[in-house]
Amino acid sequence: MAREFSRNQRMGPLILRTLNELIRFDLNDPGLSGVSLTSIDLSHDLSIAKIYFSSIQFNDEIHIPTKGLARATGYLRKKLGASIKIRHVPELRFYHDDSIIKGMEISSLIDQANLAKKT
């Protein structure tokens, strides 16, 4: 019987959940407070993990959490390998995910249109 999900589809949520916990509880970087990892794209061979993050606290100065995540990459890889016990820990690459902010802007525009329609 064929597998329903490939290994990278099974490992992605586990890696994302573990990294979120590590950032929240193990790192003491004030530049990473309020950072939330939103999604992950794993390469087919599990060698590269593109991780998308959002930060409402540092919305205007997104370089602060980006630099903090870049500094913590080695530590996060080491802890990730120990936590989920995999032989080869993927290279972590962090990218800003602005979909939450864009969603809030679209919601605000819809609310403004509805108010204008009522008057």
HELIX and SHEET records of a PDB file:
HELIX    1   1 ARG A    7  PHE A   25  1                                  19    
HELIX    2   2 PRO A   30  LEU A   32  5                                   3    
HELIX    3   3 HIS A   63  ILE A   84  1                                  22    
HELIX    4   4 SER A   99  LYS A  118  1                                  20    
SHEET    1   A 3 VAL A  35  LEU A  42  0                                        
SHEET    2   A 3 ILE A  48  SER A  55 -1                                        
SHEET    3   A 3 GLU A  91  HIS A  96  1                                        
END                                                                             
